């Protein structure tokens, strides 16, 4: 079976190399049949990659430990769904998943846009082929998932912290996000290569970009939820290099999604957009590299993974290629319109972009700092969470404020007086919220107070936008308020879907500010009967219990919880010990208070055991106010994205009318 | 106009970055053999040498030694005293990343991050 898998990968490699080389040649010499065959090769490479993936999945299903990869990442006792998710538990499987998603999404994007961009497409296929060639090359020659060995009696098992439902969906979503960002890059590069850099490639890739960006965003949130519930140190985001790896392309893509609107509307910022989309793509590759190369926690493993150098080389190649391309096409990209006023919608987008890009670069600087300082001073220096937290405030708070102001500013120019009038309502709302919060004692954290106040401002601005639009439609003759509202959203899906996403960001900001600036933490040693008071909760340790299951032992402290004198039940916090993997994992207890979106979070930190009996436990107890708004934000984010992504027949017709009579915008 | 904004923001950013990375917030990340001559807050990545003694929650703390993971200076040993929550994967023989304060003789650690030796696993302390 390994031979079939290897053969499928070799075939896939050949096909994508052909798509790159043959497609490039075909596009250059304008030979239609060669272009068509390159496209078909890209489509077929998906089939070949799928065959290889099925072979590997089947090996996991049958626990065929003669596959070294299967033996390393699963075991006989590994329960049902995790046997399949072990597919991406290691480096080789992750690369295979990358290639599978890339060929699938790339083929779909090509197939869907076949008519829309006939000039750009022949150049897009070779770019996609070249990216796929890199991953196929790694899979065939460097990190094959089909390495053979004499089958051991049992496998090494899957890391217990990955045996969690969130880990079944989190990695594929991140990969969908990373890979999805290849699509706008490939179309942008195709547009540059073909010399037709009008806004059509943006229209063609808009939905793909939003899809990738949504997947990445939801993936990051699911990872945070996993860290919160499974890793169990009491937080959800630790500015770990691997977490930052996903955040950076997301931030860059967020900037790009905003700035393309300026290009679509005003034909400005074309160089900027080409640069941003390249940056987002390179960051997504860099993200995969960070995740897979072992640059985690310790910088000393940096050069040890054979795959790291390949990735760095590829990133350098992609960045050089894009830079040369953009400089070569610079005459084409010059804007013909200029920024008319610093108080305009386009300027607001520009500020948003500067802040987002600055934050992205700050995170990148922090991630790369150990390597840079090692190279410059011969001594690696790491920057910790305080660095990131500081810059999150420096860039995040103005962004939050800008999110409220931006939508209220008119295109081209706004007089400061008109701006003042529209901003007055939300500003008063924010001021009111601020005064109430200070009265309630939220002034203990300035950043928290600012975050809350700016959130109120942004939320009020969103509500105002919806209200104004609905009122206008009602005045124009909508039969009811509801039909006015639904018509408003249906006719401007991108705009109002975007506002829903803004609301999600506000929820996220409130959740992050609440749980980080206003939380409480306590550690205490408990003997049976001991209790602790924290923020109105009283926790009493009852006893410890042990349970045995198929692949692990469980040790739990039973804790009775009362809130303001009323019992709210018993919770269990402790540890699991996994046999095959020889590892323990924290299993935390979380008591949700849905009404206040607050969590009581208990870690069974340490069990004192004497003569096989637990004599005492150390419990770490955290109260995390408003933390559940972060997860709620995920649902709202998804809702907003779905509204934006939903197919719009009217828009399709508009586009068809604009693009079908052949090349419209003749480039000079 | 655009250029002016971009340059001013970039300049402000550069100042901020230099300030924070060289004045505060940043900690040197060293091997045990490089500790000599350093004082204060820093981080060390190394190999845990047993025996691991004590209790991370007691006044005496959890006590162990660190040496270089590889290279020529593996004979240098640094005693570590740790207070806090012991990470799941911590034990003798593991590669760890320790943050703490060094007084010239021993490292008072406030956080330990274990690195899974064989495969990718984010372990947080």
Interface residues (C-beta under 8 A of the other chain):
Chain A: X72 X73 X89 X90 X91 X156 X159 X161 X162 X227 X231 X233 X238 X240 X242 X291 X292 X294 X296 X297 X298 X299 X300 X301 X339 X342 X350 X354 X358 X361 X362 X365 X369 X370 X379 X380 X381 X382 X383 X384 X386 X387 X390 X391 X394 X523 X525 X575 X583 X584 X585 X586 X603 X605 X606 X618 X620
Chain B: X1 X2 X5 X6 X9 X10 X13 X16 X17 X20 X21 X25 X26 X27 X28 X29 X30 X31 X34 X43 X45 X55 X56 X57 X69 X70 X85 X86 X88 X89 X95 X97 X99 X113 X115 X116 X118 X119 X120 X121 X122 X123 X124 X125
